[in-house]
Amino acid sequence: MSDDLILPPPPPPPEPCPICGKPPDLCLCADLTLERTRLQLLILQHPQEQDVELGTARLLSGQIEGALVKVGLSWPSLSKLLGRQADPKRWGVLFMGSKEEVAKVPRGGIAVMGRKDILPDSDLVLADLEGIVLIDGTWSQAKTLWWRNAWLLKLRRIVIHPDFRSAYGTIRKEPRRESVSTLEAGAFVFGKLEGDPGLQERLLEPFEELLKRWRNRRRRPAKVVPES
């Protein structure tokens, strides 16, 4: 009989949260507080983005009452997604915009993109909005969703120029300085359009906690297996 020590197989990894898809140590679903907002939130999520540990779409939707997250590549219309009749002209979609277009928006502001340029009096143009659509995924994934859903062109294109850098820092490489996460972009827009100065900060708090937990996990020393 061999004297070699036979170690038991490692335990299976814990099941991810059925809501956000994150492992238990990164799940914040039970700690989220619902915000009642005038605007409705609809997030279109690329299928390859939904399992990312540091993804933020569910962190945002879990804080906005009535928010919807739809995973897929294409949908026939806004009304089909919402399950009710909806006027696309009363909805806005966060538009990536070029560097030149973003530069025309005052830093820390939002604006509406017309067919060729930033529209004047954007505050008035956004005053009667019913909801906001966010596209969740990498930049290439977001472009795929944009071009596969022609009905998005009927929505008002909202361009943002954040006055902060993404809390991701060096964790994720962003294509441009003003690039931020889905949650950060949504918190920025909702904070502006809801007229609630503290809303943006409240929506960002779970993201900061997620990053803190993720960094603490990375710092944990590896378990040493005793020699036989």
ZASE-490042 format. One record per atom (N, C-alpha, C, O): residue in three letters; z, y, x. Coordinates in steps of 0.1 Angstrom, whole numbers, padded with zeros to 4 digits, always signed. Layout:
REM ZASE-490042
ALAZYX;...
END
This chain:
REM ZASE-490042
MET+0000-0012+0009;MET+0000+0000+0000;MET+0000+0012+0009;MET+0007+0013+0019;SER-0008+0022+0005;SER-0009+0034+0013;SER+0004+0042+0012;SER+0009+0044+0001;ASP+0008+0048+0023;ASP+0020+0057+0023;ASP+0016+0072+0020;ASP+0024+0081+0019;ASP+0003+0074+0018;ASP-0002+0088+0015;ASP+0004+0093+0002;ASP+0005+0085-0008;LEU+0009+0105+0002;LEU+0014+0111-0010;LEU+0003+0114-0020;LEU-0007+0121-0017;ILE+0005+0109-0032;ILE-0005+0112-0042;ILE+0000+0123-0051;ILE+0009+0121-0058;LEU-0007+0134-0050;LEU-0003+0146-0058;LEU-0008+0145-0072;LEU-0020+0141-0074;PRO-0001+0149-0082;PRO-0006+0149-0096;PRO-0017+0160-0097;PRO-0017+0170-0089;PRO-0026+0157-0106;PRO-0037+0167-0107;PRO-0031+0181-0112;PRO-0021+0181-0119;PRO-0038+0192-0108;PRO-0033+0205-0112;PRO-0034+0206-0127;PRO-0043+0201-0134;PRO-0024+0214-0133;PRO-0025+0216-0148;PRO-0038+0224-0152;PRO-0042+0232-0144;PRO-0043+0221-0163;PRO-0055+0229-0168;PRO-0051+0244-0169;PRO-0040+0247-0173;PRO-0061+0252-0167;PRO-0058+0267-0169;PRO-0055+0270-0183;PRO-0060+0263-0192;PRO-0046+0280-0186;PRO-0043+0283-0200;PRO-0055+0288-0207;PRO-0064+0293-0202;GLU-0054+0285-0220;GLU-0065+0289-0229;GLU-0066+0304-0230;GLU-0056+0311-0231;PRO-0078+0310-0229;PRO-0080+0324-0231;PRO-0076+0329-0245;PRO-0076+0321-0254;CYS-0073+0342-0246;CYS-0070+0348-0259;CYS-0083+0347-0268;CYS-0094+0350-0264;PRO-0081+0342-0280;PRO-0093+0341-0289;PRO-0099+0354-0293;PRO-0110+0354-0298;ILE-0091+0365-0292;ILE-0096+0378-0296;ILE-0104+0385-0285;ILE-0115+0389-0286;CYS-0097+0386-0273;CYS-0103+0394-0262;CYS-0110+0385-0251;CYS-0117+0390-0243;GLY-0107+0372-0252;GLY-0113+0363-0242;GLY-0106+0363-0228;GLY-0111+0357-0219;LYS-0096+0371-0226;LYS-0089+0372-0213;LYS-0078+0362-0212;LYS-0073+0357-0222;PRO-0075+0358-0199;PRO-0064+0349-0197;PRO-0051+0355-0202;PRO-0050+0367-0203;PRO-0040+0347-0205;PRO-0028+0353-0211;PRO-0022+0364-0202;PRO-0016+0373-0208;ASP-0022+0363-0189;ASP-0016+0373-0181;ASP-0023+0386-0181;ASP-0018+0396-0177;LEU-0035+0387-0186;LEU-0043+0399-0187;LEU-0045+0404-0202;LEU-0050+0415-0204;CYS-0041+0395-0211;CYS-0043+0399-0225;CYS-0033+0409-0230;CYS-0021+0408-0227;LEU-0037+0420-0236;LEU-0029+0431-0241;LEU-0030+0432-0256;LEU-0025+0442-0262;CYS-0036+0423-0263;CYS-0039+0424-0277;CYS-0026+0427-0285;CYS-0026+0435-0295;ALA-0015+0420-0282;ALA-0003+0422-0290;ALA+0004+0435-0288;ALA+0012+0439-0295;ASP+0000+0442-0277;ASP+0006+0455-0274;ASP-0002+0467-0279;ASP+0002+0479-0277;LEU-0014+0465-0284;LEU-0023+0476-0288;LEU-0018+0482-0301;LEU-0013+0476-0310;THR-0019+0496-0302;THR-0015+0503-0314;THR-0028+0509-0320;THR-0036+0515-0314;LEU-0029+0506-0333;LEU-0041+0511-0341;LEU-0041+0526-0343;LEU-0030+0532-0347;GLU-0052+0532-0341;GLU-0054+0546-0343;GLU-0063+0548-0356;GLU-0074+0541-0356;ARG-0059+0556-0365;ARG-0067+0558-0377;ARG-0076+0570-0374;ARG-0071+0582-0372;THR-0089+0569-0374;THR-0098+0579-0370;THR-0108+0582-0381;THR-0111+0574-0390;ARG-0113+0594-0381;ARG-0124+0598-0391;ARG-0137+0590-0388;ARG-0143+0586-0398;LEU-0140+0589-0375;LEU-0152+0582-0372;LEU-0150+0567-0371;LEU-0140+0562-0366;GLN-0160+0560-0375;GLN-0160+0545-0373;GLN-0166+0542-0359;GLN-0174+0549-0354;LEU-0162+0530-0354;LEU-0166+0526-0341;LEU-0174+0513-0342;LEU-0169+0503-0348;LEU-0186+0512-0336;LEU-0194+0500-0336;LEU-0198+0498-0321;LEU-0204+0506-0315;ILE-0194+0486-0316;ILE-0197+0483-0302;ILE-0207+0471-0302;ILE-0205+0461-0307;LEU-0219+0473-0295;LEU-0229+0463-0293;LEU-0226+0457-0279;LEU-0228+0464-0269;GLN-0223+0444-0278;GLN-0219+0438-0266;GLN-0230+0428-0261;GLN-0233+0419-0269;HIS-0235+0429-0249;HIS-0244+0420-0243;HIS-0237+0406-0242;HIS-0225+0406-0237;PRO-0243+0395-0245;PRO-0236+0382-0245;PRO-0231+0379-0231;PRO-0221+0371-0230;GLN-0237+0383-0220;GLN-0232+0380-0207;GLN-0220+0389-0203;GLN-0215+0387-0192;GLU-0216+0399-0211;GLU-0205+0407-0207;GLU-0192+0403-0213;GLU-0181+0407-0208;GLN-0192+0395-0224;GLN-0180+0393-0232;GLN-0169+0385-0225;GLN-0158+0385-0229;ASP-0172+0377-0214;ASP-0162+0370-0207;ASP-0157+0376-0195;ASP-0149+0370-0187;VAL-0160+0388-0192;VAL-0156+0395-0180;VAL-0141+0398-0181;VAL-0137+0404-0191;GLU-0133+0395-0171;GLU-0118+0397-0172;GLU-0115+0412-0173;GLU-0105+0415-0180;LEU-0123+0420-0167;LEU-0119+0434-0167;LEU-0128+0442-0177;LEU-0128+0454-0176;GLY-0134+0435-0186;GLY-0142+0442-0196;GLY-0133+0450-0205;GLY-0121+0446-0207;THR-0138+0461-0211;THR-0129+0470-0219;THR-0132+0471-0233;THR-0125+0478-0241;ALA-0143+0465-0238;ALA-0147+0467-0252;ALA-0137+0463-0262;ALA-0134+0471-0271;ARG-0130+0452-0260;ARG-0120+0447-0269;ARG-0107+0456-0268;ARG-0100+0457-0278;LEU-0105+0461-0257;LEU-0093+0470-0255;LEU-0095+0483-0264;LEU-0086+0488-0269;LEU-0108+0487-0264;LEU-0110+0499-0273;LEU-0111+0496-0287;LEU-0104+0503-0295;SER-0118+0485-0291;SER-0119+0482-0305;SER-0106+0478-0311;SER-0103+0480-0323;GLY-0097+0472-0303;GLY-0084+0469-0308;GLY-0075+0480-0311;GLY-0064+0479-0316;GLN-0079+0492-0307;GLN-0071+0504-0309;GLN-0076+0513-0320;GLN-0070+0523-0324;ILE-0089+0511-0325;ILE-0095+0519-0335;ILE-0096+0511-0348;ILE-0102+0501-0349;GLU-0089+0516-0358;GLU-0089+0509-0371;GLU-0103+0508-0377;GLU-0111+0517-0377;GLY-0106+0495-0381;GLY-0119+0492-0386;GLY-0130+0491-0377;GLY-0142+0490-0381;ALA-0128+0491-0364;ALA-0138+0490-0353;ALA-0145+0476-0354;ALA-0138+0466-0357;LEU-0157+0476-0351;LEU-0165+0463-0350;LEU-0171+0461-0337;LEU-0176+0470-0330;VAL-0171+0448-0332;VAL-0177+0444-0320;VAL-0187+0433-0323;VAL-0184+0423-0329;LYS-0200+0436-0321;LYS-0211+0426-0323;LYS-0217+0421-0310;LYS-0221+0429-0302;VAL-0216+0408-0308;VAL-0222+0402-0296;VAL-0236+0397-0299;VAL-0237+0389-0308;GLY-0245+0401-0291;GLY-0259+0396-0292;GLY-0269+0404-0285;GLY-0265+0412-0276;LEU-0282+0402-0288;LEU-0292+0409-0281;LEU-0300+0419-0290;LEU-0305+0429-0286;SER-0301+0415-0303;SER-0309+0423-0312;SER-0304+0421-0327;SER-0300+0410-0330;TRP-0305+0432-0334;TRP-0302+0432-0348;TRP-0312+0440-0356;TRP-0318+0449-0350;PRO-0315+0436-0369;PRO-0326+0443-0376;PRO-0323+0458-0379;PRO-0333+0466-0380;SER-0310+0461-0382;SER-0308+0475-0386;SER-0293+0478-0385;SER-0285+0469-0383;LEU-0289+0491-0385;LEU-0275+0495-0386;LEU-0268+0489-0398;LEU-0257+0485-0398;SER-0275+0490-0410;SER-0269+0485-0422;SER-0266+0471-0422;SER-0255+0466-0427;LYS-0275+0463-0416;LYS-0272+0448-0414;LYS-0260+0446-0406;LYS-0252+0437-0409;LEU-0258+0453-0395;LEU-0246+0452-0386;LEU-0233+0455-0394;LEU-0223+0448-0392;LEU-0234+0466-0402;LEU-0222+0471-0408;LEU-0219+0463-0421;LEU-0208+0463-0426;GLY-0229+0456-0426;GLY-0227+0449-0439;GLY-0227+0458-0451;GLY-0222+0454-0462;ARG-0233+0470-0450;ARG-0234+0479-0461;ARG-0245+0489-0457;ARG-0249+0490-0446;GLN-0249+0497-0467;GLN-0259+0507-0465;GLN-0253+0518-0456;GLN-0242+0523-0458;ALA-0261+0522-0446;ALA-0256+0533-0437;ALA-0268+0542-0434;ALA-0279+0536-0431;ASP-0266+0555-0433;ASP-0277+0564-0429;ASP-0276+0566-0414;ASP-0267+0571-0409;PRO-0287+0561-0407;PRO-0287+0562-0392;PRO-0285+0576-0387;PRO-0280+0579-0376;LYS-0290+0586-0395;LYS-0289+0600-0391;LYS-0275+0605-0390;LYS-0272+0616-0385;ARG-0266+0598-0397;ARG-0252+0602-0396;ARG-0244+0594-0386;ARG-0231+0594-0387;TRP-0251+0587-0377;TRP-0244+0580-0367;TRP-0249+0584-0353;TRP-0261+0589-0352;GLY-0241+0584-0343;GLY-0245+0587-0330;GLY-0244+0575-0321;GLY-0236+0566-0323;VAL-0252+0575-0310;VAL-0251+0564-0300;VAL-0249+0570-0287;VAL-0256+0580-0283;LEU-0240+0565-0279;LEU-0238+0570-0266;LEU-0250+0567-0257;LEU-0253+0555-0255;PHE-0257+0577-0252;PHE-0269+0576-0245;PHE-0267+0578-0230;PHE-0260+0587-0226;MET-0272+0568-0222;MET-0269+0569-0208;MET-0274+0582-0201;MET-0267+0588-0193;GLY-0286+0586-0205;GLY-0291+0598-0199;GLY-0294+0598-0184;GLY-0288+0590-0177;SER-0304+0606-0180;SER-0307+0607-0166;SER-0297+0616-0159;SER-0290+0623-0166;LYS-0298+0617-0146;LYS-0289+0626-0138;LYS-0292+0640-0143;LYS-0283+0648-0144;GLU-0305+0643-0145;GLU-0308+0657-0148;GLU-0303+0660-0162;GLU-0299+0672-0164;GLU-0304+0651-0172;GLU-0299+0654-0185;GLU-0284+0655-0185;GLU-0279+0664-0192;VAL-0277+0647-0178;VAL-0262+0648-0177;VAL-0258+0661-0171;VAL-0248+0668-0175;ALA-0266+0666-0161;ALA-0263+0678-0154;ALA-0264+0690-0163;ALA-0257+0701-0161;LYS-0271+0689-0174;LYS-0273+0700-0184;LYS-0261+0701-0193;LYS-0259+0711-0200;VAL-0252+0691-0193;VAL-0240+0691-0202;VAL-0229+0697-0194;VAL-0226+0692-0182;PRO-0221+0706-0199;PRO-0210+0712-0191;PRO-0200+0700-0188;PRO-0198+0691-0195;ARG-0195+0701-0176;ARG-0186+0691-0171;ARG-0174+0691-0180;ARG-0168+0701-0184;GLY-0170+0678-0185;GLY-0159+0677-0194;GLY-0164+0679-0209;GLY-0156+0680-0218;GLY-0177+0679-0211;GLY-0182+0681-0224;GLY-0192+0670-0229;GLY-0194+0660-0222;ILE-0196+0671-0242;ILE-0206+0662-0247;ILE-0217+0670-0254;ILE-0215+0682-0257;ALA-0228+0664-0255;ALA-0240+0671-0261;ALA-0249+0661-0268;ALA-0248+0649-0266;VAL-0258+0666-0276;VAL-0268+0658-0283;VAL-0281+0660-0276;VAL-0286+0671-0273;MET-0288+0649-0274;MET-0301+0649-0267;MET-0312+0649-0278;MET-0313+0640-0286;GLY-0320+0659-0277;GLY-0332+0659-0286;GLY-0343+0651-0281;GLY-0341+0643-0272;ARG-0355+0653-0286;ARG-0367+0645-0281;ARG-0370+0648-0266;ARG-0374+0640-0259;LYS-0367+0661-0262;LYS-0371+0665-0249;LYS-0359+0671-0241;LYS-0360+0671-0229;ASP-0349+0676-0248;ASP-0339+0683-0240;ASP-0326+0683-0248;ASP-0325+0678-0260;ILE-0315+0688-0241;ILE-0302+0689-0248;ILE-0303+0700-0259;ILE-0308+0711-0257;LEU-0298+0696-0271;LEU-0298+0705-0282;LEU-0287+0716-0281;LEU-0276+0713-0277;PRO-0290+0728-0285;PRO-0280+0739-0285;PRO-0270+0736-0297;PRO-0274+0729-0307;ASP-0259+0742-0297;ASP-0249+0741-0308;ASP-0246+0726-0311;ASP-0246+0722-0323;SER-0244+0718-0301;SER-0241+0704-0303;SER-0229+0701-0311;SER-0229+0691-0319;ASP-0219+0710-0311;ASP-0207+0708-0319;ASP-0211+0707-0334;ASP-0206+0699-0342;LEU-0220+0716-0338;LEU-0225+0717-0352;LEU-0233+0704-0355;LEU-0232+0699-0366;VAL-0241+0700-0346;VAL-0249+0688-0348;VAL-0241+0675-0350;VAL-0245+0666-0357;LEU-0229+0675-0344;LEU-0221+0663-0344;LEU-0210+0664-0355;LEU-0203+0654-0358;ALA-0209+0675-0362;ALA-0198+0677-0372;ALA-0199+0667-0383;ALA-0188+0664-0389;ASP-0210+0663-0388;ASP-0211+0654-0400;ASP-0213+0639-0396;ASP-0217+0632-0405;LEU-0210+0636-0384;LEU-0212+0622-0380;LEU-0202+0613-0388;LEU-0191+0616-0391;GLU-0207+0601-0391;GLU-0199+0591-0397;GLU-0193+0580-0388;GLU-0183+0575-0390;GLY-0201+0578-0377;GLY-0196+0568-0367;GLY-0204+0569-0354;GLY-0213+0576-0352;ILE-0198+0561-0344;ILE-0204+0561-0331;ILE-0207+0547-0327;ILE-0199+0537-0329;VAL-0219+0545-0320;VAL-0222+0532-0315;VAL-0221+0533-0299;VAL-0226+0542-0293;LEU-0214+0523-0294;LEU-0213+0521-0279;LEU-0220+0508-0275;LEU-0219+0498-0282;ILE-0227+0509-0264;ILE-0234+0497-0258;ILE-0226+0492-0247;ILE-0223+0499-0237;ASP-0221+0479-0247;ASP-0212+0474-0237;ASP-0220+0464-0228;ASP-0225+0453-0233;GLY-0220+0466-0215;GLY-0226+0457-0206;GLY-0229+0465-0193;GLY-0227+0477-0192;THR-0235+0458-0183;THR-0239+0465-0171;THR-0251+0474-0175;THR-0256+0474-0186;TRP-0255+0483-0166;TRP-0266+0492-0169;TRP-0279+0485-0173;TRP-0286+0489-0182;SER-0282+0474-0166;SER-0294+0467-0169;SER-0292+0460-0182;SER-0302+0459-0190;GLN-0280+0454-0185;GLN-0278+0448-0199;GLN-0279+0458-0210;GLN-0284+0456-0220;ALA-0273+0470-0207;ALA-0274+0481-0217;ALA-0288+0485-0220;ALA-0292+0488-0232;LYS-0296+0486-0210;LYS-0310+0489-0212;LYS-0317+0479-0220;LYS-0326+0482-0229;THR-0314+0466-0218;THR-0320+0455-0226;THR-0316+0457-0241;THR-0325+0456-0249;LEU-0304+0460-0244;LEU-0300+0462-0258;LEU-0306+0474-0264;LEU-0310+0474-0275;TRP-0308+0485-0256;TRP-0314+0497-0261;TRP-0329+0494-0265;TRP-0333+0498-0276;TRP-0336+0488-0256;TRP-0350+0486-0259;TRP-0353+0475-0269;TRP-0364+0474-0275;ARG-0343+0466-0271;ARG-0345+0455-0281;ARG-0341+0459-0295;ARG-0342+0451-0305;ASN-0335+0471-0297;ASN-0331+0475-0310;ASN-0336+0489-0313;ASN-0330+0499-0310;ALA-0349+0489-0318;ALA-0356+0501-0320;ALA-0349+0511-0330;ALA-0351+0523-0329;TRP-0340+0505-0339;TRP-0333+0514-0349;TRP-0323+0523-0342;TRP-0319+0533-0348;LEU-0320+0520-0329;LEU-0311+0529-0322;LEU-0317+0543-0320;LEU-0310+0553-0318;LEU-0331+0544-0320;LEU-0338+0556-0318;LEU-0336+0566-0330;LEU-0339+0578-0328;LYS-0332+0560-0341;LYS-0329+0569-0353;LYS-0316+0576-0353;LYS-0313+0585-0360;LEU-0307+0571-0344;LEU-0294+0577-0343;LEU-0294+0589-0334;LEU-0303+0591-0326;ARG-0284+0598-0335;ARG-0283+0609-0326;ARG-0278+0605-0312;ARG-0268+0598-0311;ARG-0285+0608-0302;ARG-0282+0604-0289;ARG-0272+0614-0283;ARG-0274+0625-0281;ILE-0260+0608-0280;ILE-0249+0616-0274;ILE-0248+0614-0259;ILE-0247+0603-0254;VAL-0249+0625-0252;VAL-0248+0625-0237;VAL-0234+0630-0233;VAL-0230+0641-0238;ILE-0227+0624-0224;ILE-0214+0628-0220;ILE-0214+0632-0205;ILE-0222+0626-0197;HIS-0206+0641-0201;HIS-0204+0645-0187;HIS-0189+0645-0184;HIS-0182+0655-0185;PRO-0183+0633-0182;PRO-0169+0632-0179;PRO-0164+0640-0168;PRO-0171+0642-0158;ASP-0152+0645-0170;ASP-0146+0654-0159;ASP-0136+0645-0151;ASP-0126+0651-0145;PHE-0138+0632-0151;PHE-0129+0623-0143;PHE-0137+0612-0138;PHE-0148+0609-0142;ARG-0132+0605-0128;ARG-0138+0593-0122;ARG-0132+0581-0129;ARG-0121+0581-0133;SER-0140+0570-0130;SER-0135+0558-0136;SER-0123+0552-0129;SER-0122+0553-0116;ALA-0114+0547-0137;ALA-0102+0541-0131;ALA-0105+0528-0124;ALA-0096+0523-0116;TYR-0117+0523-0126;TYR-0121+0511-0118;TYR-0120+0513-0103;TYR-0117+0504-0095;GLY-0123+0526-0099;GLY-0123+0528-0085;GLY-0132+0520-0077;GLY-0144+0519-0080;THR-0127+0513-0067;THR-0136+0504-0059;THR-0137+0490-0065;THR-0144+0482-0059;ILE-0131+0487-0076;ILE-0131+0474-0082;ILE-0145+0470-0086;ILE-0150+0459-0084;ARG-0152+0480-0092;ARG-0165+0479-0097;ARG-0174+0490-0091;ARG-0170+0501-0091;LYS-0186+0486-0087;LYS-0195+0496-0082;LYS-0203+0502-0093;LYS-0211+0494-0100;GLU-0202+0515-0095;GLU-0210+0521-0106;GLU-0222+0528-0100;GLU-0222+0533-0088;PRO-0233+0529-0108;PRO-0245+0534-0103;PRO-0245+0549-0100;PRO-0253+0554-0092;ARG-0236+0556-0108;ARG-0236+0571-0106;ARG-0221+0576-0106;ARG-0213+0568-0112;ARG-0219+0587-0101;ARG-0205+0593-0100;ARG-0199+0594-0114;ARG-0187+0592-0116;GLU-0207+0598-0124;GLU-0202+0601-0137;GLU-0201+0588-0146;GLU-0197+0589-0158;SER-0205+0577-0140;SER-0204+0564-0148;SER-0190+0560-0150;SER-0182+0560-0141;VAL-0187+0556-0162;VAL-0173+0552-0166;VAL-0174+0539-0174;VAL-0185+0535-0179;SER-0163+0533-0177;SER-0163+0520-0185;SER-0165+0523-0199;SER-0165+0535-0204;THR-0168+0513-0207;THR-0170+0514-0222;THR-0158+0521-0228;THR-0159+0530-0236;LEU-0146+0516-0224;LEU-0134+0522-0230;LEU-0132+0537-0226;LEU-0129+0545-0235;GLU-0134+0540-0214;GLU-0133+0554-0209;GLU-0143+0563-0216;GLU-0139+0574-0220;ALA-0155+0558-0218;ALA-0165+0566-0225;ALA-0161+0568-0239;ALA-0162+0579-0245;GLY-0157+0557-0246;GLY-0153+0558-0260;GLY-0141+0567-0262;GLY-0141+0575-0271;ALA-0131+0566-0253;ALA-0119+0574-0254;ALA-0123+0589-0253;ALA-0117+0597-0260;PHE-0132+0592-0243;PHE-0136+0605-0241;PHE-0143+0611-0253;PHE-0140+0622-0258;VAL-0152+0604-0259;VAL-0160+0608-0271;VAL-0150+0610-0283;VAL-0151+0620-0290;PHE-0142+0600-0286;PHE-0133+0601-0297;PHE-0123+0612-0296;PHE-0120+0619-0305;GLY-0118+0614-0284;GLY-0108+0625-0281;GLY-0115+0638-0285;GLY-0108+0647-0290;LYS-0127+0640-0281;LYS-0134+0652-0284;LYS-0137+0654-0299;LYS-0134+0665-0304;LEU-0143+0644-0305;LEU-0148+0645-0318;LEU-0138+0644-0329;LEU-0139+0650-0340;GLU-0126+0638-0326;GLU-0115+0637-0335;GLU-0106+0649-0335;GLU-0098+0651-0344;GLY-0108+0658-0325;GLY-0100+0670-0324;GLY-0085+0667-0321;GLY-0077+0674-0325;ASP-0083+0656-0314;ASP-0069+0651-0311;ASP-0068+0651-0296;ASP-0073+0642-0289;PRO-0061+0661-0290;PRO-0061+0662-0275;PRO-0054+0650-0268;PRO-0057+0647-0257;GLY-0045+0644-0276;GLY-0038+0632-0269;GLY-0044+0619-0272;GLY-0040+0609-0266;LEU-0055+0618-0280;LEU-0061+0605-0284;LEU-0067+0599-0271;LEU-0065+0587-0269;GLN-0075+0606-0263;GLN-0081+0600-0252;GLN-0071+0594-0243;GLN-0073+0582-0238;GLU-0060+0601-0240;GLU-0049+0595-0231;GLU-0043+0583-0237;GLU-0041+0573-0230;ARG-0041+0583-0250;ARG-0035+0571-0256;ARG-0044+0559-0256;ARG-0040+0547-0253;LEU-0057+0561-0258;LEU-0067+0550-0257;LEU-0068+0544-0243;LEU-0072+0533-0242;LEU-0066+0553-0233;LEU-0067+0548-0219;LEU-0055+0541-0214;LEU-0057+0533-0204;GLU-0044+0542-0220;GLU-0032+0536-0215;GLU-0033+0521-0213;GLU-0029+0516-0202;PRO-0038+0513-0222;PRO-0040+0498-0220;PRO-0049+0495-0209;PRO-0047+0485-0202;PHE-0059+0503-0206;PHE-0068+0500-0195;PHE-0061+0502-0182;PHE-0063+0494-0173;GLU-0052+0512-0181;GLU-0044+0513-0169;GLU-0035+0501-0167;GLU-0033+0497-0155;GLU-0029+0496-0178;GLU-0020+0485-0177;GLU-0028+0472-0173;GLU-0023+0464-0165;LEU-0040+0471-0178;LEU-0049+0459-0174;LEU-0052+0459-0159;LEU-0051+0449-0153;LEU-0055+0471-0154;LEU-0059+0472-0140;LEU-0046+0469-0131;LEU-0047+0463-0121;LYS-0035+0474-0136;LYS-0022+0471-0129;LYS-0019+0456-0128;LYS-0016+0451-0117;ARG-0021+0449-0139;ARG-0018+0435-0140;ARG-0028+0428-0131;ARG-0024+0418-0124;TRP-0041+0432-0131;TRP-0051+0425-0124;TRP-0048+0427-0109;TRP-0050+0417-0101;ARG-0044+0439-0104;ARG-0041+0441-0090;ARG-0029+0433-0086;ARG-0028+0428-0075;ASN-0019+0432-0095;ASN-0007+0425-0091;ASN-0010+0410-0090;ASN-0004+0403-0081;ARG-0019+0405-0098;ARG-0023+0391-0097;ARG-0030+0388-0084;ARG-0027+0378-0077;ARG-0038+0398-0079;ARG-0045+0396-0066;ARG-0035+0396-0055;ARG-0038+0390-0044;ARG-0024+0403-0056;ARG-0014+0404-0045;ARG-0005+0392-0044;ARG+0001+0390-0034;ARG-0005+0383-0054;ARG+0004+0372-0054;ARG+0000+0362-0042;ARG-0012+0359-0041;PRO+0010+0357-0035;PRO+0007+0348-0024;PRO+0002+0335-0030;PRO+0007+0330-0040;ALA-0007+0328-0023;ALA-0011+0315-0027;ALA+0000+0305-0025;ALA+0008+0305-0016;LYS+0000+0295-0034;LYS+0010+0285-0034;LYS+0007+0275-0022;LYS-0004+0271-0020;VAL+0018+0272-0014;VAL+0016+0263-0003;VAL+0019+0249-0007;VAL+0030+0246-0012;VAL+0010+0239-0005;VAL+0012+0225-0008;VAL+0019+0219+0003;VAL+0014+0219+0015;PRO+0031+0212+0001;PRO+0038+0206+0012;PRO+0031+0195+0018;PRO+0024+0187+0011;GLU+0032+0193+0031;GLU+0026+0182+0038;GLU+0032+0169+0035;GLU+0044+0169+0032;SER+0025+0158+0035;SER+0030+0145+0032;SER+0037+0140+0044;SER+0043+0129+0044;
END
